[in-house]
């Protein structure tokens, strides 16, 4: 399975090999772990969010440049470079999804851009042609989209239905790969879609516009968590009562673990045997998405963010209940290891007729179970810290 540039893959190896994580945590906390304050953990979380979104923006910038190069000179090699850049950038973004679920900048009820960045599942016929409907999609209907820009695409995202996804990672993914019509590989969109096919120039304009919009949205998230800005979200977050901030952090870990990753992204497709509910279905990147999301939870708990290390939630849980902390650290490592064992492509694992005894389906179920258990452990972590954590 492809790992892309997942910054923490070295830590995945350490965790899954069963090597103790204590040196990492103690090194992050200083010589005297008992001296770590809740304020320090919250401040480090804010710095880690900023570092993580900054890493995501950096790799998205590389992707955007690769897309521009491909559109300027559409060749198989340039298309492959754009796809490779998408995969790498996707890994970095996957780590950041743990910063959701508490009304922060990414998912504020009125201003949040999560639906614009990462909404799914996607009705691909809303954007471009699909098998049996060569004229489908905004790309092929100039009357519905006379001007193609990030602003116009934003107004059309989820218009008329939540599967009418017009923007974000999955719109870009679809425009690069096309429909995935095979259980054994990703979509195979031809380069000719960007040269001499009907509406090739509109398709190219759409691809660059949605990539530019994603860049803008990620830039806004970086700014929201930037240091030394008394008016941004980071300043608001770090000024919250400690228990409120800790609750938000733990809810982010727990909701991503249990409701989102184990539930929506894995169990729905697994139980319903539905390729339509596969997360990154066009590129068959879904299994790498699982690893990135699970690693993001581990990242927040340990405090080891991309390029920034310091005290994570582990540091204060260990003070309150060392046995619980050890159990959580082990559980997080298990979830990452289990996710790593899910074989690609994921759509092969959800097809009708494949028995539950298949090693791949067993690996999916093991990951679901460990992530559900992990959600319960996050509730326990809150209890140990005197914080009430309620997960959906």
Secondary structure, 3 states (H helix, E strand, C coil): CCCCCCCCHHHHHHHHCCCCCHHHHHHHHCCCHHHCCHHHHHHHHHHHHHHHHHHHHHHHHHHHHHHHHHHHCCCHHHHHHHHHHHHHHHHHHHHHHHHCCCCCCCCCCCCCCHHHHHCCCCCHHHCCCECCECCCCHHHCCCCCCCCCHHHHHHHCCCCCCCCCCCCHHHHHHHHHCCCCCCCCCCCCCHHHHCCCCCHHHHHHHHHHHHHHHHHHHHHHHHHCCCCCCCCHHHHHHCCCHHHHHHHHHHHHHHHHHHHHHHHHHHHHHHHCCHHHCCCCCCCCHHHHHHHHHHHHHHHHHCEECCEECCCHHHHHHHHCHHHHHHHHHHHHHHHHHHHHCCCCHHHHCCCCCCCCCHHHHHHHHHHHHHHHHHHHHHHHHHHCCCCCCCC
